[in-house]
Each structure stands twice: as C-alpha cells, then as structure tokens.
Amino acid sequence: MLSAFGRAFRTPDLRRKLLFTLGIITIFRLGAFIPSPGVNYQNVQQCLNTGDTSQGIYQLVNLFSGGALLQVSVFALGIMPYITASIIVQLLRVVIPRFQQLYEEGASGQSKLTQYTRYLTIALGLLNATTLVSLARSGQLLPGCNLPIIPDESIITTILIIITLTAGTGLIMWMGELVTEKGVGNGMSLLIFTSIAASFPGSLGSIWNTKGPGTFFIVLAVGLLTVALVVFVEQSQRRVPVQYAKRMIGRRTVGGTSTYIPIKVNMAGVVPVIFASSMLYLPGLISQFNQPAPGEQIAPWVEWINNNLTRGDHPIYMALYFAMIVFFTYFYVAITFNPEEVSDNMKKYGGFIPGIRAGKPTADYLQYVLSRITLPGALYLGFVALIPLVALVLINANQNFPFGGTSILIMVGVGLETVKQIDAQLQQRHYEGLLR
C-alpha cells in the first residue's frame, strides 16, 4: 500500500492533482477559523468552552462545516446550502417536466441544471446567513451563553456579516468544483469528508478525558466494527444479468455480449439520513421562535416538543428518526432509479434480462427487485444512524459521537470512491493500481 502511494506521488500528473486537492482542503480548513467581520472571537471561544453545543438545532450543519458554524467564521455555512440545493433540484425533476427534459438532453441540459443549482445555493446561503445572524444576536445559537457574539447590532454590520457568509458559501462551492475538475475525486464530497474528519480527534479526545481509557477502547472497537459493516454494505449489490442480442450494422456484427445492472443495497446513500435529520430539526426550530415572554407560561405544545423532539435520547425521537429514514430511503430510491426508463433503454439497444420479456415485464421485474433490496438498505441506514443516539444513552456521549450516523456513512462512502478514482488513474499509467 505504501509503495502504491509512492507510485502515485512519483507520477507527475497524478502528483499535481493530489497536491492541488490537498491545497484546496488546507484553504477550506483555514477559512473555518477566520471570524466574520463584526463577530467577537473571544466571546465565541469562551461560549464554546463553557456551553453545551451538542444539542443545538444546527448540530448537523455544524458537523458539515467542520465546527465553523458555531464559530460564525467566513465558512460558517459550509457546504450545506449546496447539498440542499442539489437535493431540491433533483426532486424538482419529478415535479417540473422542464427539469426532466434538461436532464435527458445530456451534457448541455445538465450544465443548465448545474447553473440552477448554483443560483439556488446562493439564495439558500442568503436565507441561512440571515437566520444564523438572527440566532447569534438573540443568543439562541449557543444556548447558555450570555456573552454578546455580535456586539454591534447596527444594520450595516448585519448586512456585512450576511454578505460575508453568503460569499463564503459561494467560494466553497467554487473550490469544490475546482477539485472535481482539476483534482482527484468529487470536490464537494471531499470537502464534506474533510469537515467531518476534522471533528474526529476532538470527539475521541473528549471520550478519553471524560470516560476513561476503558470506554475509549470499547468505543474504538465498536467503531472499527461499524466501519467494516458499512464498507461491506456499501460494496454490496444485486447484479441483474443483461444479455444483448447480436445485430448486423453494415458488415459488422455488434452485440451478443453479457453484462449486468448493479443495484446497490444502499442506493440512496446518506440522503435519507440528512432528510430525516432536517425534518426533525424543524419542530425544535419552531419551538425556539415560540418561547414565552418573561412572566408568561410556556405553551403546552412547545413544552411537548422541547421534551420529546429535541432530545436524541428520547424513545419518541428515536422511533420517529428511524421511521423517517426508512420512508425517505424508499422515496429517494423511487425518484432516482426509474425501472421504466432502464427498461426502455435496454429495449432500444437490444438488451433483455434472460427469462424476462422486454418492455413492461422487464420494468415490473426491476421494480420487484428494487423494492425488496431497498428494505435491508433502509433498515441498515436506520440502525447506523441510531448509533450516536444509543451511545448518548449508554455512555452519555454527545450526538457528535464519531463512529455512527451521518459522519461514518459519508466518510466511508467518500473514502471508497476517492481510492477507486486514484486506483483507476494509477492503472492508466501502470499495470498495478492502488488496490490489489
């Protein structure tokens, strides 16, 4: 393995791509610690050291920004606006026929969809930046902190911070696209990977300091087992055999080959977990903006939300979280994999599944396989996502528990994909790749 990495850095073109990627990652991490103009950095650090930041309503966004959100740095919003915009554009393909037509046009149509995603990212960045500044000024961003994060509450300072945060989102989006174009791997995914990996040393150190070496090594063993399970499931797939009939085109015979349609056990990736987390943050966000005035009694529905839907260790929260992950898994797979479209493409090029007639019977068969293989994938996502919440109950860890949930799914998925890309580029230049 070490010799393979050495070959990668000895190859000039690949070395240039790897160093470019590492340079962008370094800039991205530096931006997470540069405070926005108008933010009192000393007060923010004091609040982070004394307050409980594990139960905030922006915990998932803070995870994806590598801790930059709660520091209100220039990269505070991280990559989350882009992720949300990408998911929205994908969902709009089902609702708006024009978007589906652009997707089917190929490279030119998809470039327009990418442009729409960029515009939507900036719009969401403005919305998120405004909300973040509002929460920071009201003291709800860091619960239990009485120090002013933004001492100057003038309109000019507020607008300047909002513009800075939105510009930071645009810069992150641009850097991610640069890595995809000139570096190694998918740029957006690598930036998310970097943000999550940056929180691992602090989370493990916290477990060592608060729970002792015994609990630390148990957590490490569970983590390695979880990583092995995630790698196994992420690589698992059902291969549906496809045979292509021989055809005469001029004097040439084409076709007659056998291949397969790979249907992964986890086709939805980490999107259902993000969906479910975002949906469960909404009640907490609503309750935050419906707190009673001094001297008034809290509303019963707000009290119920605070007691049941904002605490990860509550059984109702866990049950809803698990059920929503299963639902969104089926929902997302249904809109991203169209059996009728696959069947039509196979029929167009003379392909068929052995023993299944072309056309509607093929689409029905693919739907049958898809609906049954999605069930273990949905249950797997639900159980992995519950690991941090179970750890919250068993060892009183916070919800940033490193080995489980969104973090481990993203890290393993991005790591596998990046290693495959490096291996493919090595095999273009050498007979041996990165992996044997």
Secondary structure, DSSP 8 states (H G I E B T S, - for coil): -HHHHHHHHHSHHHHHHHHHHHHHHHHHHHHTTSB-TT--HHHHHHHHHHS--SS-TTHHHHHHTTTTTTTTBTTTTTTHHHHHHHHHHHHHHHH-HHHHHHHHT-HHHHHHHHHHHHHHHHHHHHHHHHHHHHHHHHT-SSTT--S-SS----HHHHHHHHHHHHHHHHHHHHHHHHHHHHSSS-HHHHHHHHHHHHHHHHHHHHHHHHHHHHHHHHHHHHHHHHHHHHHHHHH-EEEEEEEE--EEETTEEE---EEEEEEETT-STTHHHHHHHHHHHHHHHHHHTT---TTS---HHHHHHHHHTS-TTSHHHHHHHHHHHHHHHHHHHHHH--HHHHHHHHHHTTEE-TTS-TTHHHHHHHHHHHHHHHHHHHHHHHHHHHHHHHHHHHS---TT-SSSHHHHHHHHHHHHHHHHHHHHHHHHHSSS-S--
